[in-house]
Amino acid sequence: MYPSRFRYEAPHSLDEAISILRDGGDYAKVLAGGQSLVPLMKLRFASPELIVDINNVPGLDYHRADADGTLRIGALCRHADLERSALLKGTQPTMTAAAPLIADPIVRNRGTLVGSLCHADPQGDWASVVMALGGSVVARGPGGRRAIALRDFVTGPFQNVLEPDEIAVEAVIPAAKGVRSGGYLKLERRVGDFATVGVAVAIETSDGKVTNAGIALTGVGGSTIGADEAASALVGQPLTAETIAQAADLAAGAARPRTDHRGSAEYKRHMVRTFVVRLLTPRDDAGAAHGAADGEADGIAERAA
Ligand SMILES: Cc1cc2nc3c(=O)[nH]c(=O)nc-3n(C[C@H](O)[C@H](O)[C@H](O)COP(=O)(O)OP(=O)(O)OC[C@H]3O[C@@H](n4cnc5c(N)ncnc54)[C@H](O)[C@@H]3O)c2cc1C
């Protein structure tokens, strides 16, 4: 199908883009990578009257770290930039694990992390990753800039708190205070598919104990789920088979999966539990798991492949 008629603007500055949005039609949309918006328009699930394409706005295609380690990802930083990033390697294990699991190379070459957060698809992978890392979105509008924690940014399926004349200019990941570890696991029916279940884990440790933890779930509820109780249970504790099993049970309890063509609710909940165990179980350099959780952790590797 073809999209409905719309006005198209491609401004060359952020100020211009915001002013077009402010004066624009009743139903305007920002276009970044177009990898979610364009399919929706072609299916006529979205029929914006005005498209404001930000791809000509200079200075938004970055990802960089501040001196204190805070990571900033600009609105035109593509999934592929993050997948190939030397900056993320070794410092952002949760992001590094997620980037190659998003869609396929064609989508990754155009789609953006910030666009994915704005799209707020319950099956979007980046929202879980950014939530687990305690990240936020910076919006710019006629009134200036404001930072919104991701857990407040996404208000429901395909809904966010941006005003119609605001543009999300960057996502921000706070610097780690301890040693950061974690990862992202995704169960998909075939390579390139959306998640049946996804789990993001980001932890910081110091002196053998967890000092900060974030766990977030993809595809098992009406929006991205922060498994806060599970994460809190880890803080102040060493990672042992017992503390890991407790966190995994709490995360599975936080999931709100529905039975559908991708699997039963019980199966998805079980996968959340198993993914949390696997992500938290310490591994040696050869990738082998240690501790009482090993059997379950290794078993899932075959099922998730
Ligand atoms: C075949 C296919 C498979 C996919 N598989 C996956 C997958 O496995 N996992 C996954 O997470 N995603 C997947 N996606 C979605 C993909 O990751 C998109 O790139 C992403 O969801 C949106 O980013 P975008 O830059 O393409 O945004 P766009 O499509 O340009 O925009 C999406 C929405 O966000 C708004 N928006 C975008 N940027 C801004 C901004 N800076 N400020 C304000 N509003 C903004 C737009 O107005 C629109 O409403 C898939 C897409 C396709 C086509």
The ligand as an SDF file (V2000), in Angstrom:
LIG
                    3D

 53 58  0  0  0  0  0  0  0  0999 V2000
   12.0350   -5.6470    9.2040 C   0  0  0  0  0  0  0  0  0  0  0  0
   12.2310   -4.9170   10.5160 C   0  0  0  0  0  0  0  0  0  0  0  0
   12.6740   -5.6290   11.6090 C   0  0  0  0  0  0  0  0  0  0  0  0
   12.8780   -4.9570   12.8230 C   0  0  0  0  0  0  0  0  0  0  0  0
   13.3170   -5.6790   13.8930 N   0  0  0  0  0  0  0  0  0  0  0  0
   13.5660   -5.0510   15.0640 C   0  0  0  0  0  0  0  0  0  0  0  0
   14.0820   -5.7680   16.1710 C   0  0  0  0  0  0  0  0  0  0  0  0
   14.3670   -6.9510   16.0970 O   0  0  0  0  0  0  0  0  0  0  0  0
   14.2770   -5.0840   17.3260 N   0  0  0  0  0  0  0  0  0  0  0  0
   14.0080   -3.7450   17.4430 C   0  0  0  0  0  0  0  0  0  0  0  0
   14.2070   -3.1830   18.5130 O   0  0  0  0  0  0  0  0  0  0  0  0
   13.5420   -3.0360   16.4010 N   0  0  0  0  0  0  0  0  0  0  0  0
   13.3200   -3.6580   15.2150 C   0  0  0  0  0  0  0  0  0  0  0  0
   12.8460   -2.9260   14.1560 N   0  0  0  0  0  0  0  0  0  0  0  0
   12.5730   -1.4830   14.3220 C   0  0  0  0  0  0  0  0  0  0  0  0
   13.8610   -0.6790   14.0930 C   0  0  0  0  0  0  0  0  0  0  0  0
   14.7540   -0.9230   15.1580 O   0  0  0  0  0  0  0  0  0  0  0  0
   13.6350    0.8370   13.9960 C   0  0  0  0  0  0  0  0  0  0  0  0
   14.8240    1.3710   13.4870 O   0  0  0  0  0  0  0  0  0  0  0  0
   13.3530    1.5810   15.2820 C   0  0  0  0  0  0  0  0  0  0  0  0
   12.2620    1.0200   15.9470 O   0  0  0  0  0  0  0  0  0  0  0  0
   12.9660    3.0510   15.0180 C   0  0  0  0  0  0  0  0  0  0  0  0
   14.0840    3.8210   14.7260 O   0  0  0  0  0  0  0  0  0  0  0  0
   14.0620    4.7540   13.4510 P   0  0  0  0  0  0  0  0  0  0  0  0
   15.2210    5.6500   13.5550 O   0  0  0  0  0  0  0  0  0  0  0  0
   13.9780    3.8820   12.2490 O   0  0  0  0  0  0  0  0  0  0  0  0
   12.7260    5.6230   13.7070 O   0  0  0  0  0  0  0  0  0  0  0  0
   11.5880    6.1150   12.7140 P   0  0  0  0  0  0  0  0  0  0  0  0
   10.9760    4.9560   12.0060 O   0  0  0  0  0  0  0  0  0  0  0  0
   12.0890    7.2280   11.8850 O   0  0  0  0  0  0  0  0  0  0  0  0
   10.5640    6.6960   13.7920 O   0  0  0  0  0  0  0  0  0  0  0  0
    9.8670    5.8410   14.6860 C   0  0  0  0  0  0  0  0  0  0  0  0
    8.9640    6.6920   15.5840 C   0  0  0  0  0  0  0  0  0  0  0  0
    9.7620    7.4660   16.4900 O   0  0  0  0  0  0  0  0  0  0  0  0
    9.6000    8.8800   16.2370 C   0  0  0  0  0  0  0  0  0  0  0  0
   10.9260    9.4550   16.2840 N   0  0  0  0  0  0  0  0  0  0  0  0
   12.0620    8.9630   15.7270 C   0  0  0  0  0  0  0  0  0  0  0  0
   13.1200    9.7240   16.0590 N   0  0  0  0  0  0  0  0  0  0  0  0
   12.6410   10.7340   16.8100 C   0  0  0  0  0  0  0  0  0  0  0  0
   13.2570   11.8410   17.4530 C   0  0  0  0  0  0  0  0  0  0  0  0
   14.5790   12.0420   17.3880 N   0  0  0  0  0  0  0  0  0  0  0  0
   12.4670   12.6810   18.1600 N   0  0  0  0  0  0  0  0  0  0  0  0
   11.1350   12.4700   18.2550 C   0  0  0  0  0  0  0  0  0  0  0  0
   10.4940   11.4370   17.6820 N   0  0  0  0  0  0  0  0  0  0  0  0
   11.2480   10.5680   16.9590 C   0  0  0  0  0  0  0  0  0  0  0  0
    8.9430    8.9820   14.8690 C   0  0  0  0  0  0  0  0  0  0  0  0
    8.1430   10.1440   14.7470 O   0  0  0  0  0  0  0  0  0  0  0  0
    8.1130    7.7110   14.8240 C   0  0  0  0  0  0  0  0  0  0  0  0
    6.9140    7.8950   15.5400 O   0  0  0  0  0  0  0  0  0  0  0  0
   12.6300   -3.5560   12.9210 C   0  0  0  0  0  0  0  0  0  0  0  0
   12.2030   -2.8410   11.8080 C   0  0  0  0  0  0  0  0  0  0  0  0
   11.9970   -3.5150   10.6050 C   0  0  0  0  0  0  0  0  0  0  0  0
   11.5550   -2.7320    9.4090 C   0  0  0  0  0  0  0  0  0  0  0  0
  1  2  1  0
  2  3  1  0
  2 52  2  0
  3  4  2  0
  4  5  1  0
  4 50  1  0
  5  6  2  0
  6  7  1  0
  6 13  1  0
  7  8  2  0
  7  9  1  0
  9 10  1  0
 10 11  2  0
 10 12  1  0
 12 13  2  0
 13 14  1  0
 14 15  1  0
 14 50  1  0
 15 16  1  0
 16 17  1  0
 16 18  1  0
 18 19  1  0
 18 20  1  0
 20 21  1  0
 20 22  1  0
 22 23  1  0
 23 24  1  0
 24 25  2  0
 24 26  1  0
 24 27  1  0
 27 28  1  0
 28 29  2  0
 28 30  1  0
 28 31  1  0
 31 32  1  0
 32 33  1  0
 33 34  1  0
 33 48  1  0
 34 35  1  0
 35 36  1  0
 35 46  1  0
 36 37  1  0
 36 45  1  0
 37 38  2  0
 38 39  1  0
 39 40  1  0
 39 45  2  0
 40 41  1  0
 40 42  2  0
 42 43  1  0
 43 44  2  0
 44 45  1  0
 46 47  1  0
 46 48  1  0
 48 49  1  0
 50 51  2  0
 51 52  1  0
 52 53  1  0
M  END
$$$$
